[in-house]
Amino acid sequence: MKKVLFTIILSVLFTSGLQAQGDLKFGVTGGLINSNADVGFSVLGLVDLGSVNAISKTGFYVGVIADIGISEKFHLQPELTYASAGDLSYIHIPIMVKYYVINKLYAQAGPQLSFSSNIDGIKGAIQDIEGVLGTNGDVDDVLNTIGVDLGFGLGYDILDNLSAQIRYSTELTNRYTGPLNNSLKVRASNVNVGIAYFF
């Protein structure tokens, strides 16, 4: 938790420091999201036995966005979004670095903090697995509500204040902390397709 708070504080300070160096725009963003939760199995974390796509749901995301022009080619794009897909819902804080490949077309990549506000679908999958293996416990105690993701994607500036973008994010951390910790990994991934409107 301390590392997460430190990352957020560092990001805010970094963003604030850049405001004086480049153009700053604020706006809103939203669109469709496809959210997946994969459960991976291994032998003591050493030999991979495969994974199962436990959940795949489509929903929406909405939020606020900023664009900080560092140079003509590089921009920084922090966001705060709420996403809901079936019985999964998250608050995402991505900080994307944008690089304009050609005029109006940009690639983006960066870290994303993911706070789960509802992961009942994942809880159900874990209960089923632990029931089969005989390690039943309280799933609220074995699932982390905070994850760290890596996101990357593409965007296109349709107008000066309107962009379309597509992004894929995959979780780097393991949500599962139960008795099968070395053999079971629960990770979410998302595909976002939407627009951003800047004021």
C-alpha positions in Angstrom: 0.0 0.0 0.0 2.9 2.4 0.8 4.4 1.7 -2.6 1.1 2.5 -4.3 0.7 5.8 -2.4 4.3 6.7 -3.2 3.7 6.1 -6.9 0.6 8.3 -6.9 2.3 11.1 -5.1 5.4 10.9 -7.3 3.1 10.9 -10.4 1.2 14.0 -9.2 4.5 15.9 -8.5 5.9 14.9 -11.8 2.7 16.0 -13.6 2.7 19.3 -11.7 6.3 20.0 -12.5 5.6 19.5 -16.2 2.7 21.9 -16.3 5.0 24.9 -16.5 7.0 23.4 -19.4 4.3 22.6 -21.9 0.7 23.0 -23.0 -1.9 21.6 -20.6 -5.4 20.5 -21.6 -8.2 18.9 -19.5 -11.1 16.9 -20.8 -13.4 13.9 -20.4 -13.1 10.4 -21.8 -15.3 7.4 -22.3 -16.2 4.4 -24.4 -16.4 0.6 -24.4 -14.3 -1.8 -22.3 -13.8 -5.5 -22.6 -12.5 -6.9 -19.3 -11.1 -10.3 -18.8 -9.9 -12.2 -15.7 -7.5 -15.1 -16.2 -6.6 -17.7 -13.7 -3.2 -19.3 -14.2 -2.0 -22.6 -12.8 1.6 -23.7 -12.1 3.6 -26.1 -10.1 5.0 -24.1 -7.2 5.3 -21.1 -9.6 8.0 -22.9 -11.6 6.3 -25.0 -14.3 3.4 -23.3 -16.1 0.3 -25.6 -16.5 -1.8 -23.2 -18.4 -4.5 -20.7 -17.7 -8.3 -20.4 -17.8 -10.2 -17.3 -18.9 -12.6 -17.1 -15.9 -14.4 -14.0 -16.9 -14.9 -12.0 -20.2 -17.3 -9.1 -20.0 -18.0 -6.0 -22.0 -19.1 -2.7 -20.5 -18.2 1.0 -20.4 -15.7 3.4 -19.0 -16.0 7.2 -18.2 -13.6 9.6 -16.6 -11.4 12.7 -16.8 -8.2 13.1 -18.8 -5.4 15.6 -19.1 -2.8 16.1 -21.9 0.5 17.7 -21.1 2.7 18.7 -24.1 6.3 18.0 -23.2 7.5 18.5 -26.8 6.1 18.5 -30.3 6.4 14.6 -30.4 6.0 13.7 -26.7 3.0 14.2 -24.5 2.0 12.9 -21.0 -1.6 11.8 -20.6 -2.8 11.1 -17.0 -6.4 9.8 -16.5 -8.9 8.9 -13.8 -11.6 6.5 -15.0 -14.4 4.3 -13.7 -15.0 1.1 -15.6 -17.9 -1.4 -15.3 -18.2 -4.7 -17.2 -20.7 -7.2 -15.9 -19.8 -8.0 -12.2 -16.4 -6.4 -12.5 -15.8 -2.7 -11.8 -12.6 -0.8 -11.5 -11.1 2.7 -10.9 -8.1 3.1 -13.2 -5.4 5.7 -13.0 -3.3 5.3 -16.1 -0.4 7.6 -16.9 0.4 7.3 -20.6 3.3 8.6 -22.5 2.2 9.6 -26.0 4.5 9.7 -29.0 3.3 11.2 -32.2 4.5 8.9 -34.9 3.1 11.1 -37.7 0.8 14.1 -37.7 -2.3 13.3 -35.5 -1.4 9.6 -35.1 0.2 8.6 -31.8 1.3 5.6 -29.9 1.0 5.4 -26.1 2.3 3.3 -23.2 2.6 3.5 -19.5 1.7 2.2 -16.0 -1.8 2.0 -14.6 -3.0 1.6 -11.1 -6.2 -0.5 -10.9 -8.5 -0.3 -7.8 -11.2 -3.0 -7.8 -14.6 -1.8 -6.5 -16.4 -5.0 -7.4 -14.8 -8.4 -8.4 -17.6 -10.7 -7.5 -17.0 -12.7 -10.7 -13.4 -13.4 -9.8 -14.4 -14.3 -6.2 -16.8 -16.9 -7.6 -14.1 -18.5 -9.8 -11.7 -18.6 -6.9 -14.3 -20.2 -4.6 -14.9 -22.9 -7.2 -11.2 -23.7 -7.6 -10.5 -23.7 -3.8 -13.6 -25.9 -3.4 -12.2 -28.5 -5.8 -8.8 -28.4 -4.2 -10.0 -28.4 -0.6 -8.4 -25.1 0.4 -11.7 -23.2 1.0 -11.4 -19.9 2.7 -12.8 -16.4 2.8 -12.1 -15.1 -0.7 -12.2 -11.5 0.6 -9.0 -12.3 2.5 -7.2 -13.8 -0.5 -7.8 -11.2 -3.2 -6.0 -7.9 -3.5 -8.1 -5.0 -4.4 -5.2 -3.0 -5.9 -3.2 -4.0 -9.0 -0.5 -2.6 -11.2 -1.0 -2.8 -14.9 0.9 -2.0 -18.1 -1.0 -0.3 -20.9 -0.2 0.5 -24.5 -2.2 1.5 -27.5 -2.8 3.9 -30.4 -4.8 7.1 -30.8 -5.7 9.6 -33.5 -6.6 13.3 -33.2 -9.8 13.7 -35.2 -9.9 17.4 -34.3 -7.7 19.6 -32.1 -9.9 18.8 -29.1 -11.2 15.3 -30.0 -9.3 12.1 -30.1 -10.1 8.4 -30.7 -8.0 5.8 -29.0 -7.7 2.1 -28.4 -5.7 0.6 -25.5 -4.8 -2.8 -24.1 -3.8 -3.1 -20.5 -2.5 -6.2 -18.7 -2.0 -6.8 -15.0 1.6 -7.2 -13.8 0.6 -8.1 -10.2 -1.1 -11.2 -8.9 -4.5 -10.6 -7.3 -4.5 -13.9 -5.4 -2.7 -14.2 -2.0 -4.3 -17.3 -0.6 -2.9 -20.7 0.3 -2.2 -21.6 -3.4 -0.2 -18.4 -3.8 2.8 -20.0 -5.5 0.6 -22.1 -7.8 -2.3 -19.8 -8.7 -2.3 -16.4 -10.4 -5.3 -14.2 -11.0 -4.7 -11.3 -13.4 -7.1 -9.0 -15.3 -6.7 -7.5 -18.7 -8.7 -4.8 -20.5 -9.3 -3.5 -24.0 -10.6 0.1 -24.1 -12.0 1.7 -27.3 -13.2 5.3 -26.9 -12.9 9.0 -27.3 -11.4 11.9 -25.4 -12.8 15.4 -25.6 -10.7 18.3 -24.4 -12.1 21.7 -23.4 
